[in-house]
Amino acid sequence: MWPTLISIGPLAIHSFGLMLALGVFFGGFVLWQKGREDGFEEDFVMDSWFVAGLSGLVGGRIWHILINWPIFQGSWYKMIFLTKFPGLAYEGVLLGAILGVTIFCLRKKWNVWQFGEAVVFGYLLVEIFGWIGSFLGGSNLGKATTWWWGIGFPGVEYKRHPVQLLLLIIFVGLYIFLRRLEKEYRSFSWYQQKKGESQPGFLIAVYLIIIGVVRLGLSYLAEGVSRWFVLMMILSGGLILLFRSGIFVKLLDKPKKKKETKIKEKKLTVKSKLKKRKKQGFDFK
């Protein structure tokens, strides 16, 4: 494709590094807007974005190096220079970012779920630009194919499935979809808890489930996709929906209501028996 955009002597601007930088910039801007709307301190919102980016970058790079160890062969030069030897593992980036944001929110005593929903939109923009960079840079390749849609990459022997373009389209669609859900999900009756309240966390759950399902399907076309990890994403998203929605509350309330009705019935039967005995001339007072 176009791994190097501009090269002047020893200096070079690589497509993956540039796209990643643009994703971080625009993602941070969206997070800053969302954080300000939700009442979070603006300065600390950007600090959290820096923490998430750094922890995600480190986690994604480490995971990528481990699963592609024969390529790096213990070379620190290849490991450190991300723009010249591109590659970030999605699993490591996601886990690193989640860990960094969670720790930051807990230290600031912020609502992790509420702030996490804002982070989802910023993170999606990073992924969108990241997949553009992966396509241009020829990283995160799909498996070899003879299908009509196979694309050849520089230095790669066979044509590959264009998984980067597929994920790019899916992430753009997911961003638009979540933007609409953001305004509507609090009115979903099944998600509401007592007194019509809706807890934040819905967008995080939907993101994990959809991306988990998509990556599970694309694991048959792409290289290096961990199926157990995407299954954990789907399971985690389902558990978040269960525990953050009104479904779990209703399930817990049903046994309590049954016990309360049984206790009331017992009290009524005892009172009725006492009344009958009083009518027959027996007074226990």
RONULO-134417 format. One record per residue (C-alpha): y, x, z. Coordinates in Angstrom, 1 decimal. Example, Ala and Ser with C-alpha at 12.3 -4.5 7.8 and 13.67 -1.06 7.14 Angstrom:
residues 2
{c2:-4.5; c1:12.3; c3:7.8} $
{c2:-1.1; c1:13.7; c3:7.1} $
//
This chain:
residues 285
{c2:0.0; c1:0.0; c3:0.0} $
{c2:3.2; c1:1.6; c3:1.2} $
{c2:2.5; c1:3.6; c3:4.4} $
{c2:5.6; c1:5.8; c3:4.1} $
{c2:8.9; c1:4.1; c3:3.3} $
{c2:11.2; c1:7.1; c3:3.2} $
{c2:10.4; c1:10.8; c3:3.4} $
{c2:13.1; c1:13.5; c3:3.7} $
{c2:11.6; c1:16.9; c3:4.3} $
{c2:9.7; c1:16.8; c3:7.5} $
{c2:11.2; c1:13.5; c3:8.5} $
{c2:9.5; c1:10.3; c3:7.4} $
{c2:9.9; c1:6.6; c3:8.2} $
{c2:6.6; c1:4.9; c3:8.2} $
{c2:6.2; c1:1.2; c3:7.5} $
{c2:4.1; c1:0.5; c3:10.5} $
{c2:6.5; c1:2.1; c3:12.9} $
{c2:9.5; c1:0.4; c3:11.4} $
{c2:7.9; c1:-3.1; c3:11.4} $
{c2:6.8; c1:-2.6; c3:15.0} $
{c2:10.3; c1:-1.6; c3:16.0} $
{c2:11.7; c1:-4.7; c3:14.2} $
{c2:9.2; c1:-6.9; c3:16.0} $
{c2:10.1; c1:-5.5; c3:19.4} $
{c2:13.8; c1:-6.1; c3:18.6} $
{c2:13.6; c1:-9.7; c3:17.4} $
{c2:10.9; c1:-10.6; c3:20.0} $
{c2:13.1; c1:-9.2; c3:22.7} $
{c2:16.0; c1:-11.3; c3:21.4} $
{c2:14.0; c1:-14.5; c3:21.5} $
{c2:12.7; c1:-13.7; c3:25.0} $
{c2:16.3; c1:-13.1; c3:26.2} $
{c2:17.3; c1:-16.5; c3:24.8} $
{c2:14.4; c1:-18.3; c3:26.3} $
{c2:14.7; c1:-16.5; c3:29.7} $
{c2:18.4; c1:-17.4; c3:29.9} $
{c2:17.7; c1:-21.0; c3:29.1} $
{c2:15.1; c1:-21.2; c3:31.8} $
{c2:17.4; c1:-19.6; c3:34.4} $
{c2:16.0; c1:-16.1; c3:34.7} $
{c2:18.3; c1:-13.2; c3:35.2} $
{c2:19.3; c1:-11.8; c3:31.8} $
{c2:19.2; c1:-8.1; c3:32.8} $
{c2:15.8; c1:-8.4; c3:34.4} $
{c2:14.4; c1:-10.3; c3:31.4} $
{c2:15.1; c1:-7.3; c3:29.1} $
{c2:13.6; c1:-5.0; c3:31.8} $
{c2:10.4; c1:-7.1; c3:31.7} $
{c2:10.3; c1:-6.9; c3:27.9} $
{c2:10.5; c1:-3.1; c3:28.2} $
{c2:7.7; c1:-3.1; c3:30.7} $
{c2:5.5; c1:-5.4; c3:28.6} $
{c2:6.2; c1:-3.3; c3:25.5} $
{c2:5.4; c1:0.0; c3:27.2} $
{c2:2.2; c1:-1.3; c3:28.9} $
{c2:1.1; c1:-3.1; c3:25.7} $
{c2:1.7; c1:0.0; c3:23.6} $
{c2:-0.2; c1:2.3; c3:26.0} $
{c2:-3.1; c1:-0.2; c3:26.4} $
{c2:-3.4; c1:-0.9; c3:22.7} $
{c2:-3.3; c1:2.8; c3:21.8} $
{c2:-5.9; c1:3.8; c3:24.3} $
{c2:-8.2; c1:1.0; c3:23.2} $
{c2:-7.8; c1:2.0; c3:19.5} $
{c2:-8.5; c1:5.6; c3:20.3} $
{c2:-11.6; c1:4.8; c3:22.2} $
{c2:-13.1; c1:2.5; c3:19.5} $
{c2:-12.2; c1:5.0; c3:16.8} $
{c2:-13.0; c1:8.3; c3:18.6} $
{c2:-14.5; c1:10.1; c3:15.6} $
{c2:-11.2; c1:9.8; c3:13.8} $
{c2:-9.1; c1:11.3; c3:16.6} $
{c2:-11.8; c1:13.8; c3:17.7} $
{c2:-9.8; c1:14.6; c3:20.9} $
{c2:-6.6; c1:15.6; c3:19.0} $
{c2:-3.6; c1:14.9; c3:21.2} $
{c2:-1.4; c1:15.2; c3:18.1} $
{c2:-3.2; c1:12.3; c3:16.4} $
{c2:-3.3; c1:10.3; c3:19.6} $
{c2:0.5; c1:10.6; c3:20.4} $
{c2:2.1; c1:10.3; c3:16.9} $
{c2:1.6; c1:6.5; c3:16.4} $
{c2:3.7; c1:6.3; c3:13.2} $
{c2:1.9; c1:9.1; c3:11.4} $
{c2:-1.6; c1:8.0; c3:12.6} $
{c2:-1.0; c1:4.3; c3:13.0} $
{c2:-3.3; c1:1.9; c3:14.9} $
{c2:-3.2; c1:-0.3; c3:17.9} $
{c2:-6.1; c1:-2.4; c3:19.2} $
{c2:-5.2; c1:-6.0; c3:19.7} $
{c2:-7.3; c1:-6.3; c3:22.8} $
{c2:-5.6; c1:-3.4; c3:24.5} $
{c2:-2.1; c1:-4.5; c3:23.6} $
{c2:-2.7; c1:-8.1; c3:24.9} $
{c2:-4.3; c1:-6.9; c3:28.2} $
{c2:-1.6; c1:-4.3; c3:28.7} $
{c2:1.3; c1:-6.7; c3:28.1} $
{c2:-0.2; c1:-9.4; c3:30.3} $
{c2:-0.7; c1:-6.9; c3:33.1} $
{c2:2.8; c1:-5.5; c3:32.8} $
{c2:4.5; c1:-8.9; c3:32.7} $
{c2:2.4; c1:-10.3; c3:35.6} $
{c2:3.2; c1:-7.4; c3:37.9} $
{c2:6.9; c1:-7.5; c3:37.0} $
{c2:7.1; c1:-11.3; c3:37.7} $
{c2:5.3; c1:-11.0; c3:41.0} $
{c2:7.7; c1:-8.2; c3:42.1} $
{c2:10.7; c1:-10.3; c3:41.2} $
{c2:9.1; c1:-13.5; c3:42.7} $
{c2:9.4; c1:-15.3; c3:39.4} $
{c2:7.2; c1:-18.2; c3:38.2} $
{c2:4.6; c1:-16.3; c3:36.2} $
{c2:3.5; c1:-19.3; c3:34.2} $
{c2:7.0; c1:-20.3; c3:33.2} $
{c2:8.1; c1:-16.9; c3:32.3} $
{c2:4.8; c1:-16.3; c3:30.5} $
{c2:5.5; c1:-19.2; c3:28.1} $
{c2:8.8; c1:-17.5; c3:27.2} $
{c2:7.0; c1:-14.2; c3:26.6} $
{c2:4.5; c1:-15.9; c3:24.2} $
{c2:7.2; c1:-16.5; c3:21.6} $
{c2:8.5; c1:-12.9; c3:21.8} $
{c2:5.0; c1:-11.5; c3:21.7} $
{c2:4.2; c1:-13.6; c3:18.6} $
{c2:7.1; c1:-12.1; c3:16.7} $
{c2:5.9; c1:-8.6; c3:17.6} $
{c2:2.5; c1:-9.6; c3:16.2} $
{c2:4.0; c1:-11.1; c3:13.0} $
{c2:5.9; c1:-7.9; c3:12.2} $
{c2:2.9; c1:-5.8; c3:13.4} $
{c2:0.6; c1:-7.3; c3:10.9} $
{c2:3.1; c1:-6.7; c3:8.1} $
{c2:3.2; c1:-3.1; c3:9.2} $
{c2:-0.6; c1:-3.0; c3:9.4} $
{c2:-0.9; c1:-4.3; c3:5.8} $
{c2:1.7; c1:-1.8; c3:4.5} $
{c2:0.3; c1:1.1; c3:6.4} $
{c2:-3.3; c1:0.3; c3:5.6} $
{c2:-4.5; c1:0.0; c3:9.2} $
{c2:-6.7; c1:-2.7; c3:10.9} $
{c2:-8.7; c1:-3.0; c3:7.7} $
{c2:-11.0; c1:-5.8; c3:6.8} $
{c2:-14.6; c1:-5.1; c3:5.7} $
{c2:-15.5; c1:-4.0; c3:2.2} $
{c2:-15.8; c1:-6.9; c3:-0.2} $
{c2:-16.4; c1:-7.7; c3:-3.9} $
{c2:-14.6; c1:-11.0; c3:-3.6} $
{c2:-11.7; c1:-11.8; c3:-6.0} $
{c2:-9.2; c1:-11.5; c3:-3.2} $
{c2:-10.2; c1:-8.0; c3:-2.1} $
{c2:-7.3; c1:-5.5; c3:-1.9} $
{c2:-7.5; c1:-1.7; c3:-2.4} $
{c2:-5.8; c1:0.6; c3:0.1} $
{c2:-4.8; c1:4.3; c3:-0.4} $
{c2:-7.5; c1:6.6; c3:0.7} $
{c2:-10.1; c1:3.8; c3:1.1} $
{c2:-13.1; c1:3.7; c3:-1.1} $
{c2:-13.8; c1:0.0; c3:-1.5} $
{c2:-11.6; c1:-3.1; c3:-1.7} $
{c2:-11.2; c1:-4.9; c3:1.6} $
{c2:-10.7; c1:-8.4; c3:2.9} $
{c2:-6.9; c1:-8.9; c3:3.4} $
{c2:-7.3; c1:-9.9; c3:7.1} $
{c2:-3.8; c1:-8.6; c3:7.8} $
{c2:-2.3; c1:-11.1; c3:5.5} $
{c2:-4.5; c1:-13.9; c3:6.8} $
{c2:-3.4; c1:-13.1; c3:10.4} $
{c2:0.2; c1:-12.9; c3:9.3} $
{c2:0.1; c1:-16.4; c3:7.9} $
{c2:-1.7; c1:-17.8; c3:10.9} $
{c2:0.7; c1:-16.2; c3:13.4} $
{c2:3.7; c1:-17.6; c3:11.5} $
{c2:2.1; c1:-21.0; c3:11.6} $
{c2:1.3; c1:-20.7; c3:15.3} $
{c2:4.8; c1:-19.7; c3:16.1} $
{c2:6.2; c1:-22.9; c3:14.4} $
{c2:3.5; c1:-25.0; c3:16.0} $
{c2:4.2; c1:-23.8; c3:19.5} $
{c2:7.9; c1:-24.3; c3:19.0} $
{c2:7.2; c1:-28.0; c3:18.4} $
{c2:4.7; c1:-28.2; c3:21.3} $
{c2:7.2; c1:-26.7; c3:23.7} $
{c2:9.3; c1:-29.9; c3:23.4} $
{c2:6.4; c1:-32.3; c3:23.6} $
{c2:3.6; c1:-31.1; c3:25.8} $
{c2:5.3; c1:-32.2; c3:29.1} $
{c2:5.0; c1:-35.8; c3:27.9} $
{c2:1.3; c1:-35.6; c3:27.4} $
{c2:-0.2; c1:-38.1; c3:29.9} $
{c2:-3.5; c1:-36.1; c3:30.2} $
{c2:-1.6; c1:-32.9; c3:31.1} $
{c2:0.6; c1:-34.5; c3:33.7} $
{c2:-0.2; c1:-34.2; c3:37.3} $
{c2:0.9; c1:-36.5; c3:40.1} $
{c2:4.2; c1:-38.3; c3:39.7} $
{c2:4.4; c1:-37.4; c3:36.0} $
{c2:4.9; c1:-33.7; c3:36.7} $
{c2:3.7; c1:-31.1; c3:34.1} $
{c2:3.1; c1:-27.5; c3:35.1} $
{c2:4.0; c1:-24.6; c3:32.8} $
{c2:1.1; c1:-22.7; c3:31.3} $
{c2:0.2; c1:-25.1; c3:28.4} $
{c2:1.6; c1:-22.8; c3:25.7} $
{c2:-0.2; c1:-19.8; c3:27.1} $
{c2:-3.5; c1:-21.7; c3:27.0} $
{c2:-3.0; c1:-22.9; c3:23.4} $
{c2:-2.1; c1:-19.4; c3:22.3} $
{c2:-5.3; c1:-17.9; c3:23.8} $
{c2:-7.6; c1:-20.7; c3:22.4} $
{c2:-6.2; c1:-20.7; c3:18.9} $
{c2:-6.0; c1:-16.9; c3:18.5} $
{c2:-9.4; c1:-16.6; c3:20.1} $
{c2:-11.0; c1:-19.0; c3:17.6} $
{c2:-9.2; c1:-17.4; c3:14.7} $
{c2:-10.2; c1:-13.9; c3:15.6} $
{c2:-13.8; c1:-15.0; c3:16.3} $
{c2:-13.9; c1:-16.4; c3:12.7} $
{c2:-12.3; c1:-13.4; c3:11.2} $
{c2:-14.6; c1:-11.0; c3:13.0} $
{c2:-17.1; c1:-11.6; c3:10.2} $
{c2:-14.4; c1:-10.2; c3:7.7} $
{c2:-12.7; c1:-7.6; c3:9.8} $
{c2:-13.8; c1:-4.3; c3:11.4} $
{c2:-13.5; c1:-3.5; c3:15.1} $
{c2:-13.1; c1:-7.1; c3:16.4} $
{c2:-14.7; c1:-7.5; c3:19.8} $
{c2:-16.4; c1:-10.9; c3:19.9} $
{c2:-17.0; c1:-10.9; c3:23.6} $
{c2:-13.3; c1:-10.4; c3:24.1} $
{c2:-12.2; c1:-13.3; c3:21.9} $
{c2:-14.8; c1:-15.5; c3:23.6} $
{c2:-13.1; c1:-14.5; c3:26.9} $
{c2:-9.8; c1:-15.5; c3:25.4} $
{c2:-11.1; c1:-19.0; c3:24.5} $
{c2:-12.7; c1:-19.4; c3:27.9} $
{c2:-9.5; c1:-18.3; c3:29.7} $
{c2:-7.4; c1:-20.7; c3:27.7} $
{c2:-9.7; c1:-23.6; c3:28.5} $
{c2:-9.6; c1:-22.8; c3:32.2} $
{c2:-5.8; c1:-22.6; c3:32.2} $
{c2:-5.7; c1:-26.0; c3:30.6} $
{c2:-8.1; c1:-27.4; c3:33.1} $
{c2:-6.4; c1:-26.0; c3:36.2} $
{c2:-2.8; c1:-26.4; c3:35.1} $
{c2:-3.2; c1:-30.0; c3:33.8} $
{c2:-3.7; c1:-33.3; c3:35.6} $
{c2:-7.4; c1:-33.3; c3:34.6} $
{c2:-8.4; c1:-31.1; c3:37.5} $
{c2:-6.2; c1:-32.9; c3:40.0} $
{c2:-7.8; c1:-36.2; c3:39.0} $
{c2:-11.3; c1:-34.8; c3:39.3} $
{c2:-10.5; c1:-33.7; c3:42.9} $
{c2:-8.8; c1:-37.0; c3:43.8} $
{c2:-11.8; c1:-39.2; c3:42.8} $
{c2:-14.1; c1:-38.0; c3:45.6} $
{c2:-11.2; c1:-38.3; c3:48.1} $
{c2:-10.4; c1:-41.9; c3:47.0} $
{c2:-14.1; c1:-42.8; c3:47.4} $
{c2:-14.2; c1:-41.4; c3:50.9} $
{c2:-11.0; c1:-43.2; c3:51.8} $
{c2:-12.3; c1:-46.5; c3:50.5} $
{c2:-15.6; c1:-46.1; c3:52.5} $
{c2:-13.7; c1:-45.3; c3:55.7} $
{c2:-11.5; c1:-48.4; c3:55.2} $
{c2:-14.6; c1:-50.6; c3:54.5} $
{c2:-16.2; c1:-49.3; c3:57.7} $
{c2:-13.1; c1:-50.1; c3:59.7} $
{c2:-12.9; c1:-53.5; c3:58.3} $
{c2:-16.5; c1:-54.3; c3:59.1} $
{c2:-16.0; c1:-53.1; c3:62.7} $
{c2:-13.0; c1:-55.2; c3:63.1} $
{c2:-14.7; c1:-58.3; c3:61.6} $
{c2:-17.7; c1:-57.8; c3:64.0} $
{c2:-15.3; c1:-57.6; c3:67.0} $
{c2:-13.6; c1:-60.8; c3:65.9} $
{c2:-16.9; c1:-62.6; c3:65.7} $
{c2:-17.9; c1:-61.5; c3:69.1} $
{c2:-14.6; c1:-62.6; c3:70.6} $
{c2:-15.1; c1:-66.1; c3:69.0} $
{c2:-18.5; c1:-66.3; c3:70.7} $
{c2:-16.9; c1:-65.7; c3:74.1} $
{c2:-17.3; c1:-62.0; c3:74.5} $
{c2:-14.2; c1:-60.0; c3:75.3} $
{c2:-14.5; c1:-56.3; c3:75.5} $
{c2:-10.9; c1:-55.6; c3:76.7} $
//
